[in-house]
Amino acid sequence: KNEVEQSPQNLTAQEGEFITINCSYSVGISALHWLQQHPGGGIVSLFMLSSGKKKHGRLIATINIQEKHSSLHITASHPRDSAVYICAVRFLNGNQFYFGTGTSLTVIP
Amino acid sequence: DAMVIQNPRYQVTQFGKPVTLSCSQTLNHNVMYWYQQKSSQAPKLLFHYYDKDFNNEADTPDNFQSRRPNTSFCFLDIRSPGLGDAAMYLCATRPEPLSSYEQYFGPGTRLTVT
C-alpha cells in the first residue's frame, strides 16, 4: 500500500532553532519532493531527491532509501520560515504524486 | 518570471453557477495537472494531461471537467459548484511524466462558493 507519513504535524520553534521535519514512506520510490506552502498561498517546490542530500541556503534535505525516510532541516530558523511543509513522493509502482499531510511550522521571534 | 500562472487567484461563484479556472505555463511542458486542496488537507489529484491525452482520476466527480486547447493552457471547469467544492485549486506542470523530472506548481486559485 502506498503511504506517506510526516511528523510532527505541528511544530513551534523559537527563532534561531534548528528544525527537523520527518517523512516516511511505505514502499520504494523514484523521487521525493519537499514542498512549502504559505497560508493562503500556492506551493513552492524546495527540493527533489532520489538519493543522498541536497542543500539550499539554510535548508537541507536528506533521504535514506534503505530506511524509506527523508528529513528536511532548517538551520537558524526565522519567522518567515513559518509555513506548511509537505513531503510528496512518486512510488516506483506508479506515476502519481502521494502527499503527506504536512507539517505546520510556526517560528516565534 | 512566472512559469506557471493561474487566473484568477481568487474566485467567488454561486452555488450551481458554472465556473472556469485557468492555468497557463511558459515552460512548454507536456504534462499538466489539476489538484484540489481543501482546508488542512493534502492536495488531491483530479486529472492530468499528457500532451492531449486526458487522464481522469477514478474518484474525480463528473462535475469536474478539463480542457487543454494547446500546450500552454489548461482549464478546469466546474459545471455546477457545490459548497463542498470550495477549495484551493492548484495547477502543476512537468516536462514528461518520468519521475526524474521536477513538478512545478502554480500559485493556486482559491474558490469560494456562496
Interface residues (C-beta under 8 A of the other chain):
Chain A: S30 A31 H33 L35 G40 G41 G42 I43 V44 S45 M48 S50 I86 R90 N95 Q96 F97 F99 G100 T101 G102
Chain B: Q6 Q41 A42 P43 L45 M88 L90 A92 P97 S99 S100 E102 Q103 Y104 F105 G106 P107 G108 R110
